[in-house]
Amino acid sequence: MMVMCEKCQQPLSLSNGEIICSACGAHYPAKPCCPECHQPLDVLKACGAVDYFCRNGHGLISRKRVLFQPPGH
């Protein structure tokens, strides 16, 4: 599923924890979501590491599997 920019309806891309529109330059904060249930994940930070946890029974989620979406999607 391609997420589109709210301002210009062009595709968005993920970069450094933000979702950016290369067409108009809009920036949106990235919301980490579970790849299984698509619900928001808890972000766990310790000793420089970042982990993601699903409260809906899917446990720890690898950073490689996390879906990043703009808020409201």
PDB file of N, CA, C and O in Angstrom:
ATOM      1  N   MET A   1       0.837  -1.178   0.000  1.00  0.00           N
ATOM      2  CA  MET A   1       0.000   0.000   0.000  1.00  0.00           C
ATOM      3  C   MET A   1       0.886   1.247   0.000  1.00  0.00           C
ATOM      4  O   MET A   1       1.735   1.407   0.877  1.00  0.00           O
ATOM      5  N   MET A   2       0.695   2.104  -0.953  1.00  0.00           N
ATOM      6  CA  MET A   2       1.462   3.341  -1.078  1.00  0.00           C
ATOM      7  C   MET A   2       0.746   4.437  -0.294  1.00  0.00           C
ATOM      8  O   MET A   2      -0.453   4.652  -0.469  1.00  0.00           O
ATOM      9  N   VAL A   3       1.491   5.131   0.573  1.00  0.00           N
ATOM     10  CA  VAL A   3       0.926   6.243   1.335  1.00  0.00           C
ATOM     11  C   VAL A   3       1.219   7.528   0.567  1.00  0.00           C
ATOM     12  O   VAL A   3       2.338   7.754   0.107  1.00  0.00           O
ATOM     13  N   MET A   4       0.195   8.360   0.440  1.00  0.00           N
ATOM     14  CA  MET A   4       0.313   9.577  -0.361  1.00  0.00           C
ATOM     15  C   MET A   4       0.368  10.817   0.537  1.00  0.00           C
ATOM     16  O   MET A   4      -0.157  10.817   1.650  1.00  0.00           O
ATOM     17  N   CYS A   5       1.001  11.851   0.040  1.00  0.00           N
ATOM     18  CA  CYS A   5       1.113  13.135   0.734  1.00  0.00           C
ATOM     19  C   CYS A   5      -0.270  13.783   0.837  1.00  0.00           C
ATOM     20  O   CYS A   5      -1.031  13.807  -0.130  1.00  0.00           O
ATOM     21  N   GLU A   6      -0.579  14.304   2.023  1.00  0.00           N
ATOM     22  CA  GLU A   6      -1.862  14.979   2.220  1.00  0.00           C
ATOM     23  C   GLU A   6      -1.948  16.291   1.446  1.00  0.00           C
ATOM     24  O   GLU A   6      -3.042  16.733   1.095  1.00  0.00           O
ATOM     25  N   LYS A   7      -0.806  16.913   1.179  1.00  0.00           N
ATOM     26  CA  LYS A   7      -0.793  18.223   0.520  1.00  0.00           C
ATOM     27  C   LYS A   7      -0.849  18.128  -0.997  1.00  0.00           C
ATOM     28  O   LYS A   7      -1.595  18.868  -1.639  1.00  0.00           O
ATOM     29  N   CYS A   8      -0.042  17.198  -1.589  1.00  0.00           N
ATOM     30  CA  CYS A   8       0.044  17.174  -3.056  1.00  0.00           C
ATOM     31  C   CYS A   8      -0.299  15.818  -3.677  1.00  0.00           C
ATOM     32  O   CYS A   8      -0.233  15.662  -4.896  1.00  0.00           O
ATOM     33  N   GLN A   9      -0.662  14.842  -2.849  1.00  0.00           N
ATOM     34  CA  GLN A   9      -1.074  13.512  -3.306  1.00  0.00           C
ATOM     35  C   GLN A   9       0.009  12.733  -4.056  1.00  0.00           C
ATOM     36  O   GLN A   9      -0.301  11.890  -4.898  1.00  0.00           O
ATOM     37  N   GLN A  10       1.278  13.015  -3.751  1.00  0.00           N
ATOM     38  CA  GLN A  10       2.397  12.266  -4.331  1.00  0.00           C
ATOM     39  C   GLN A  10       2.874  11.223  -3.313  1.00  0.00           C
ATOM     40  O   GLN A  10       2.620  11.378  -2.119  1.00  0.00           O
ATOM     41  N   PRO A  11       3.560  10.162  -3.764  1.00  0.00           N
ATOM     42  CA  PRO A  11       4.029   9.114  -2.842  1.00  0.00           C
ATOM     43  C   PRO A  11       5.023   9.653  -1.819  1.00  0.00           C
ATOM     44  O   PRO A  11       5.821  10.541  -2.118  1.00  0.00           O
ATOM     45  N   LEU A  12       4.961   9.102  -0.603  1.00  0.00           N
ATOM     46  CA  LEU A  12       5.854   9.482   0.481  1.00  0.00           C
ATOM     47  C   LEU A  12       6.951   8.437   0.652  1.00  0.00           C
ATOM     48  O   LEU A  12       6.771   7.274   0.290  1.00  0.00           O
ATOM     49  N   SER A  13       8.094   8.859   1.210  1.00  0.00           N
ATOM     50  CA  SER A  13       9.188   7.926   1.487  1.00  0.00           C
ATOM     51  C   SER A  13       9.688   8.143   2.911  1.00  0.00           C
ATOM     52  O   SER A  13       9.556   9.232   3.469  1.00  0.00           O
ATOM     53  N   LEU A  14      10.268   7.080   3.497  1.00  0.00           N
ATOM     54  CA  LEU A  14      10.774   7.113   4.862  1.00  0.00           C
ATOM     55  C   LEU A  14      12.237   7.505   4.857  1.00  0.00           C
ATOM     56  O   LEU A  14      13.022   6.979   4.068  1.00  0.00           O
ATOM     57  N   SER A  15      12.614   8.446   5.753  1.00  0.00           N
ATOM     58  CA  SER A  15      14.002   8.867   5.872  1.00  0.00           C
ATOM     59  C   SER A  15      14.264   9.357   7.282  1.00  0.00           C
ATOM     60  O   SER A  15      13.650  10.325   7.728  1.00  0.00           O
ATOM     61  N   ASN A  16      15.176   8.693   7.991  1.00  0.00           N
ATOM     62  CA  ASN A  16      15.594   9.111   9.337  1.00  0.00           C
ATOM     63  C   ASN A  16      14.425   9.350  10.299  1.00  0.00           C
ATOM     64  O   ASN A  16      14.389  10.369  10.988  1.00  0.00           O
ATOM     65  N   GLY A  17      13.486   8.430  10.348  1.00  0.00           N
ATOM     66  CA  GLY A  17      12.381   8.535  11.287  1.00  0.00           C
ATOM     67  C   GLY A  17      11.296   9.508  10.889  1.00  0.00           C
ATOM     68  O   GLY A  17      10.378   9.762  11.669  1.00  0.00           O
ATOM     69  N   GLU A  18      11.382  10.054   9.699  1.00  0.00           N
ATOM     70  CA  GLU A  18      10.354  10.958   9.183  1.00  0.00           C
ATOM     71  C   GLU A  18       9.860  10.430   7.853  1.00  0.00           C
ATOM     72  O   GLU A  18      10.575   9.725   7.142  1.00  0.00           O
ATOM     73  N   ILE A  19       8.635  10.780   7.532  1.00  0.00           N
ATOM     74  CA  ILE A  19       8.089  10.465   6.221  1.00  0.00           C
ATOM     75  C   ILE A  19       8.099  11.770   5.438  1.00  0.00           C
ATOM     76  O   ILE A  19       7.548  12.782   5.871  1.00  0.00           O
ATOM     77  N   ILE A  20       8.745  11.722   4.265  1.00  0.00           N
ATOM     78  CA  ILE A  20       8.988  12.946   3.493  1.00  0.00           C
ATOM     79  C   ILE A  20       8.398  12.822   2.090  1.00  0.00           C
ATOM     80  O   ILE A  20       8.471  11.768   1.458  1.00  0.00           O
ATOM     81  N   CYS A  21       7.818  13.914   1.625  1.00  0.00           N
ATOM     82  CA  CYS A  21       7.336  13.995   0.245  1.00  0.00           C
ATOM     83  C   CYS A  21       8.431  14.635  -0.596  1.00  0.00           C
ATOM     84  O   CYS A  21       8.807  15.784  -0.364  1.00  0.00           O
ATOM     85  N   SER A  22       8.938  13.895  -1.568  1.00  0.00           N
ATOM     86  CA  SER A  22      10.000  14.453  -2.411  1.00  0.00           C
ATOM     87  C   SER A  22       9.457  15.485  -3.397  1.00  0.00           C
ATOM     88  O   SER A  22      10.224  16.279  -3.941  1.00  0.00           O
ATOM     89  N   ALA A  23       8.146  15.483  -3.633  1.00  0.00           N
ATOM     90  CA  ALA A  23       7.558  16.430  -4.576  1.00  0.00           C
ATOM     91  C   ALA A  23       7.403  17.835  -3.972  1.00  0.00           C
ATOM     92  O   ALA A  23       7.816  18.820  -4.583  1.00  0.00           O
ATOM     93  N   CYS A  24       6.807  17.926  -2.769  1.00  0.00           N
ATOM     94  CA  CYS A  24       6.551  19.248  -2.186  1.00  0.00           C
ATOM     95  C   CYS A  24       7.389  19.531  -0.942  1.00  0.00           C
ATOM     96  O   CYS A  24       7.367  20.649  -0.427  1.00  0.00           O
ATOM     97  N   GLY A  25       8.134  18.528  -0.448  1.00  0.00           N
ATOM     98  CA  GLY A  25       9.002  18.737   0.700  1.00  0.00           C
ATOM     99  C   GLY A  25       8.315  18.645   2.053  1.00  0.00           C
ATOM    100  O   GLY A  25       8.929  18.963   3.071  1.00  0.00           O
ATOM    101  N   ALA A  26       7.064  18.220   2.092  1.00  0.00           N
ATOM    102  CA  ALA A  26       6.350  18.090   3.370  1.00  0.00           C
ATOM    103  C   ALA A  26       6.997  17.000   4.224  1.00  0.00           C
ATOM    104  O   ALA A  26       7.437  15.974   3.705  1.00  0.00           O
ATOM    105  N   HIS A  27       7.048  17.231   5.531  1.00  0.00           N
ATOM    106  CA  HIS A  27       7.598  16.261   6.484  1.00  0.00           C
ATOM    107  C   HIS A  27       6.487  15.842   7.438  1.00  0.00           C
ATOM    108  O   HIS A  27       5.720  16.674   7.922  1.00  0.00           O
ATOM    109  N   TYR A  28       6.411  14.529   7.703  1.00  0.00           N
ATOM    110  CA  TYR A  28       5.442  13.982   8.650  1.00  0.00           C
ATOM    111  C   TYR A  28       6.198  13.082   9.622  1.00  0.00           C
ATOM    112  O   TYR A  28       7.107  12.365   9.203  1.00  0.00           O
ATOM    113  N   PRO A  29       5.846  13.100  10.913  1.00  0.00           N
ATOM    114  CA  PRO A  29       6.499  12.173  11.835  1.00  0.00           C
ATOM    115  C   PRO A  29       6.076  10.743  11.500  1.00  0.00           C
ATOM    116  O   PRO A  29       4.925  10.504  11.136  1.00  0.00           O
ATOM    117  N   ALA A  30       7.001   9.798  11.623  1.00  0.00           N
ATOM    118  CA  ALA A  30       6.702   8.402  11.330  1.00  0.00           C
ATOM    119  C   ALA A  30       6.175   7.714  12.577  1.00  0.00           C
ATOM    120  O   ALA A  30       6.767   7.835  13.649  1.00  0.00           O
ATOM    121  N   LYS A  31       5.063   6.990  12.448  1.00  0.00           N
ATOM    122  CA  LYS A  31       4.465   6.244  13.543  1.00  0.00           C
ATOM    123  C   LYS A  31       4.760   4.764  13.312  1.00  0.00           C
ATOM    124  O   LYS A  31       4.325   4.206  12.305  1.00  0.00           O
ATOM    125  N   PRO A  32       5.507   4.102  14.242  1.00  0.00           N
ATOM    126  CA  PRO A  32       5.799   2.683  14.060  1.00  0.00           C
ATOM    127  C   PRO A  32       4.564   1.827  14.330  1.00  0.00           C
ATOM    128  O   PRO A  32       3.898   1.996  15.352  1.00  0.00           O
ATOM    129  N   CYS A  33       4.259   0.905  13.408  1.00  0.00           N
ATOM    130  CA  CYS A  33       3.096   0.027  13.535  1.00  0.00           C
ATOM    131  C   CYS A  33       3.506  -1.428  13.348  1.00  0.00           C
ATOM    132  O   CYS A  33       4.477  -1.733  12.655  1.00  0.00           O
ATOM    133  N   CYS A  34       2.746  -2.320  13.978  1.00  0.00           N
ATOM    134  CA  CYS A  34       2.992  -3.753  13.902  1.00  0.00           C
ATOM    135  C   CYS A  34       2.671  -4.264  12.488  1.00  0.00           C
ATOM    136  O   CYS A  34       1.634  -3.909  11.928  1.00  0.00           O
ATOM    137  N   PRO A  35       3.547  -5.091  11.912  1.00  0.00           N
ATOM    138  CA  PRO A  35       3.266  -5.628  10.578  1.00  0.00           C
ATOM    139  C   PRO A  35       2.159  -6.677  10.581  1.00  0.00           C
ATOM    140  O   PRO A  35       1.612  -6.996   9.525  1.00  0.00           O
ATOM    141  N   GLU A  36       1.820  -7.218  11.752  1.00  0.00           N
ATOM    142  CA  GLU A  36       0.781  -8.245  11.856  1.00  0.00           C
ATOM    143  C   GLU A  36      -0.608  -7.640  12.039  1.00  0.00           C
ATOM    144  O   GLU A  36      -1.534  -7.964  11.295  1.00  0.00           O
ATOM    145  N   CYS A  37      -0.750  -6.755  13.037  1.00  0.00           N
ATOM    146  CA  CYS A  37      -2.077  -6.225  13.370  1.00  0.00           C
ATOM    147  C   CYS A  37      -2.252  -4.752  12.989  1.00  0.00           C
ATOM    148  O   CYS A  37      -3.349  -4.211  13.122  1.00  0.00           O
ATOM    149  N   HIS A  38      -1.186  -4.098  12.516  1.00  0.00           N
ATOM    150  CA  HIS A  38      -1.202  -2.698  12.070  1.00  0.00           C
ATOM    151  C   HIS A  38      -1.568  -1.710  13.176  1.00  0.00           C
ATOM    152  O   HIS A  38      -2.032  -0.606  12.890  1.00  0.00           O
ATOM    153  N   GLN A  39      -1.364  -2.097  14.436  1.00  0.00           N
ATOM    154  CA  GLN A  39      -1.600  -1.218  15.575  1.00  0.00           C
ATOM    155  C   GLN A  39      -0.289  -0.533  15.959  1.00  0.00           C
ATOM    156  O   GLN A  39       0.786  -1.057  15.665  1.00  0.00           O
ATOM    157  N   PRO A  40      -0.362   0.641  16.617  1.00  0.00           N
ATOM    158  CA  PRO A  40       0.869   1.333  17.032  1.00  0.00           C
ATOM    159  C   PRO A  40       1.711   0.470  17.974  1.00  0.00           C
ATOM    160  O   PRO A  40       1.183  -0.285  18.790  1.00  0.00           O
ATOM    161  N   LEU A  41       3.025   0.601  17.840  1.00  0.00           N
ATOM    162  CA  LEU A  41       3.971  -0.126  18.678  1.00  0.00           C
ATOM    163  C   LEU A  41       4.512   0.769  19.774  1.00  0.00           C
ATOM    164  O   LEU A  41       4.594   1.987  19.612  1.00  0.00           O
ATOM    165  N   ASP A  42       4.884   0.154  20.902  1.00  0.00           N
ATOM    166  CA  ASP A  42       5.616   0.864  21.941  1.00  0.00           C
ATOM    167  C   ASP A  42       7.080   0.897  21.526  1.00  0.00           C
ATOM    168  O   ASP A  42       7.617  -0.104  21.053  1.00  0.00           O
ATOM    169  N   VAL A  43       7.722   2.036  21.702  1.00  0.00           N
ATOM    170  CA  VAL A  43       9.143   2.180  21.375  1.00  0.00           C
ATOM    171  C   VAL A  43       9.928   2.069  22.673  1.00  0.00           C
ATOM    172  O   VAL A  43       9.699   2.834  23.610  1.00  0.00           O
ATOM    173  N   LEU A  44      10.856   1.114  22.729  1.00  0.00           N
ATOM    174  CA  LEU A  44      11.679   0.878  23.906  1.00  0.00           C
ATOM    175  C   LEU A  44      13.095   1.317  23.590  1.00  0.00           C
ATOM    176  O   LEU A  44      13.713   0.803  22.658  1.00  0.00           O
ATOM    177  N   LYS A  45      13.619   2.271  24.367  1.00  0.00           N
ATOM    178  CA  LYS A  45      14.969   2.774  24.130  1.00  0.00           C
ATOM    179  C   LYS A  45      15.817   2.506  25.362  1.00  0.00           C
ATOM    180  O   LYS A  45      15.425   2.843  26.479  1.00  0.00           O
ATOM    181  N   ALA A  46      17.000   1.887  25.152  1.00  0.00           N
ATOM    182  CA  ALA A  46      17.930   1.621  26.251  1.00  0.00           C
ATOM    183  C   ALA A  46      19.330   1.439  25.693  1.00  0.00           C
ATOM    184  O   ALA A  46      19.528   0.728  24.707  1.00  0.00           O
ATOM    185  N   CYS A  47      20.291   2.081  26.322  1.00  0.00           N
ATOM    186  CA  CYS A  47      21.710   1.927  25.954  1.00  0.00           C
ATOM    187  C   CYS A  47      21.960   2.155  24.462  1.00  0.00           C
ATOM    188  O   CYS A  47      22.803   1.482  23.869  1.00  0.00           O
ATOM    189  N   GLY A  48      21.253   3.078  23.864  1.00  0.00           N
ATOM    190  CA  GLY A  48      21.462   3.397  22.456  1.00  0.00           C
ATOM    191  C   GLY A  48      20.693   2.511  21.488  1.00  0.00           C
ATOM    192  O   GLY A  48      20.668   2.791  20.289  1.00  0.00           O
ATOM    193  N   ALA A  49      20.062   1.438  21.986  1.00  0.00           N
ATOM    194  CA  ALA A  49      19.292   0.542  21.119  1.00  0.00           C
ATOM    195  C   ALA A  49      17.824   0.967  21.116  1.00  0.00           C
ATOM    196  O   ALA A  49      17.322   1.518  22.096  1.00  0.00           O
ATOM    197  N   VAL A  50      17.155   0.705  20.013  1.00  0.00           N
ATOM    198  CA  VAL A  50      15.727   0.979  19.903  1.00  0.00           C
ATOM    199  C   VAL A  50      15.034  -0.324  19.532  1.00  0.00           C
ATOM    200  O   VAL A  50      15.380  -0.958  18.535  1.00  0.00           O
ATOM    201  N   ASP A  51      14.055  -0.720  20.340  1.00  0.00           N
ATOM    202  CA  ASP A  51      13.268  -1.926  20.074  1.00  0.00           C
ATOM    203  C   ASP A  51      11.804  -1.535  19.996  1.00  0.00           C
ATOM    204  O   ASP A  51      11.409  -0.466  20.463  1.00  0.00           O
ATOM    205  N   TYR A  52      11.002  -2.407  19.403  1.00  0.00           N
ATOM    206  CA  TYR A  52       9.574  -2.151  19.234  1.00  0.00           C
ATOM    207  C   TYR A  52       8.789  -3.321  19.814  1.00  0.00           C
ATOM    208  O   TYR A  52       9.145  -4.481  19.609  1.00  0.00           O
ATOM    209  N   PHE A  53       7.711  -3.004  20.547  1.00  0.00           N
ATOM    210  CA  PHE A  53       6.915  -4.025  21.216  1.00  0.00           C
ATOM    211  C   PHE A  53       5.440  -3.841  20.881  1.00  0.00           C
ATOM    212  O   PHE A  53       4.903  -2.736  20.958  1.00  0.00           O
ATOM    213  N   CYS A  54       4.789  -4.955  20.506  1.00  0.00           N
ATOM    214  CA  CYS A  54       3.360  -4.945  20.203  1.00  0.00           C
ATOM    215  C   CYS A  54       2.598  -5.416  21.433  1.00  0.00           C
ATOM    216  O   CYS A  54       2.832  -6.521  21.924  1.00  0.00           O
ATOM    217  N   ARG A  55       1.695  -4.592  21.929  1.00  0.00           N
ATOM    218  CA  ARG A  55       0.872  -4.944  23.089  1.00  0.00           C
ATOM    219  C   ARG A  55      -0.290  -5.863  22.728  1.00  0.00           C
ATOM    220  O   ARG A  55      -1.041  -6.290  23.606  1.00  0.00           O
ATOM    221  N   ASN A  56      -0.441  -6.169  21.443  1.00  0.00           N
ATOM    222  CA  ASN A  56      -1.573  -6.982  20.992  1.00  0.00           C
ATOM    223  C   ASN A  56      -1.192  -8.441  20.774  1.00  0.00           C
ATOM    224  O   ASN A  56      -1.812  -9.139  19.971  1.00  0.00           O
ATOM    225  N   GLY A  57      -0.169  -8.897  21.493  1.00  0.00           N
ATOM    226  CA  GLY A  57       0.178 -10.310  21.464  1.00  0.00           C
ATOM    227  C   GLY A  57       1.266 -10.716  20.487  1.00  0.00           C
ATOM    228  O   GLY A  57       1.564 -11.905  20.372  1.00  0.00           O
ATOM    229  N   HIS A  58       1.865  -9.774  19.785  1.00  0.00           N
ATOM    230  CA  HIS A  58       2.907 -10.130  18.823  1.00  0.00           C
ATOM    231  C   HIS A  58       4.310  -9.934  19.376  1.00  0.00           C
ATOM    232  O   HIS A  58       5.289 -10.237  18.695  1.00  0.00           O
ATOM    233  N   GLY A  59       4.424  -9.425  20.613  1.00  0.00           N
ATOM    234  CA  GLY A  59       5.708  -9.319  21.306  1.00  0.00           C
ATOM    235  C   GLY A  59       6.674  -8.343  20.658  1.00  0.00           C
ATOM    236  O   GLY A  59       6.270  -7.342  20.065  1.00  0.00           O
ATOM    237  N   LEU A  60       7.972  -8.655  20.784  1.00  0.00           N
ATOM    238  CA  LEU A  60       9.004  -7.795  20.194  1.00  0.00           C
ATOM    239  C   LEU A  60       8.981  -7.913  18.675  1.00  0.00           C
ATOM    240  O   LEU A  60       8.855  -9.007  18.126  1.00  0.00           O
ATOM    241  N   ILE A  61       9.103  -6.785  18.015  1.00  0.00           N
ATOM    242  CA  ILE A  61       9.079  -6.730  16.546  1.00  0.00           C
ATOM    243  C   ILE A  61      10.431  -6.222  16.074  1.00  0.00           C
ATOM    244  O   ILE A  61      10.901  -5.181  16.534  1.00  0.00           O
ATOM    245  N   SER A  62      11.051  -6.942  15.167  1.00  0.00           N
ATOM    246  CA  SER A  62      12.323  -6.533  14.589  1.00  0.00           C
ATOM    247  C   SER A  62      12.175  -5.209  13.862  1.00  0.00           C
ATOM    248  O   SER A  62      11.163  -4.956  13.209  1.00  0.00           O
ATOM    249  N   ARG A  63      13.191  -4.367  13.980  1.00  0.00           N
ATOM    250  CA  ARG A  63      13.169  -3.062  13.309  1.00  0.00           C
ATOM    251  C   ARG A  63      12.992  -3.212  11.800  1.00  0.00           C
ATOM    252  O   ARG A  63      12.418  -2.339  11.150  1.00  0.00           O
ATOM    253  N   LYS A  64      13.480  -4.306  11.251  1.00  0.00           N
ATOM    254  CA  LYS A  64      13.349  -4.549   9.806  1.00  0.00           C
ATOM    255  C   LYS A  64      11.908  -4.813   9.391  1.00  0.00           C
ATOM    256  O   LYS A  64      11.556  -4.616   8.228  1.00  0.00           O
ATOM    257  N   ARG A  65      11.062  -5.262  10.335  1.00  0.00           N
ATOM    258  CA  ARG A  65       9.678  -5.605  10.012  1.00  0.00           C
ATOM    259  C   ARG A  65       8.681  -4.506  10.345  1.00  0.00           C
ATOM    260  O   ARG A  65       7.525  -4.583   9.930  1.00  0.00           O
ATOM    261  N   VAL A  66       9.104  -3.480  11.088  1.00  0.00           N
ATOM    262  CA  VAL A  66       8.205  -2.415  11.518  1.00  0.00           C
ATOM    263  C   VAL A  66       7.672  -1.645  10.318  1.00  0.00           C
ATOM    264  O   VAL A  66       8.421  -1.319   9.397  1.00  0.00           O
ATOM    265  N   LEU A  67       6.380  -1.359  10.333  1.00  0.00           N
ATOM    266  CA  LEU A  67       5.764  -0.503   9.310  1.00  0.00           C
ATOM    267  C   LEU A  67       5.745   0.916   9.862  1.00  0.00           C
ATOM    268  O   LEU A  67       5.277   1.140  10.978  1.00  0.00           O
ATOM    269  N   PHE A  68       6.241   1.858   9.105  1.00  0.00           N
ATOM    270  CA  PHE A  68       6.204   3.261   9.521  1.00  0.00           C
ATOM    271  C   PHE A  68       5.139   3.958   8.708  1.00  0.00           C
ATOM    272  O   PHE A  68       5.155   3.916   7.478  1.00  0.00           O
ATOM    273  N   GLN A  69       4.201   4.606   9.405  1.00  0.00           N
ATOM    274  CA  GLN A  69       3.098   5.290   8.743  1.00  0.00           C
ATOM    275  C   GLN A  69       2.968   6.696   9.302  1.00  0.00           C
ATOM    276  O   GLN A  69       3.333   6.942  10.452  1.00  0.00           O
ATOM    277  N   PRO A  70       2.452   7.621   8.504  1.00  0.00           N
ATOM    278  CA  PRO A  70       2.175   8.950   9.051  1.00  0.00           C
ATOM    279  C   PRO A  70       1.020   8.874  10.028  1.00  0.00           C
ATOM    280  O   PRO A  70       0.144   8.025   9.862  1.00  0.00           O
ATOM    281  N   PRO A  71       0.981   9.730  11.043  1.00  0.00           N
ATOM    282  CA  PRO A  71      -0.135   9.734  11.980  1.00  0.00           C
ATOM    283  C   PRO A  71      -1.464   9.891  11.253  1.00  0.00           C
ATOM    284  O   PRO A  71      -1.563  10.612  10.261  1.00  0.00           O
ATOM    285  N   GLY A  72      -2.479   9.207  11.760  1.00  0.00           N
ATOM    286  CA  GLY A  72      -3.798   9.291  11.158  1.00  0.00           C
ATOM    287  C   GLY A  72      -4.084   8.229  10.115  1.00  0.00           C
ATOM    288  O   GLY A  72      -5.206   8.147   9.615  1.00  0.00           O
ATOM    289  N   HIS A  73      -3.089   7.410   9.774  1.00  0.00           N
ATOM    290  CA  HIS A  73      -3.302   6.346   8.784  1.00  0.00           C
ATOM    291  C   HIS A  73      -3.415   5.008   9.473  1.00  0.00           C
ATOM    292  O   HIS A  73      -3.597   3.986   8.811  1.00  0.00           O
TER     293      HIS A  73
END
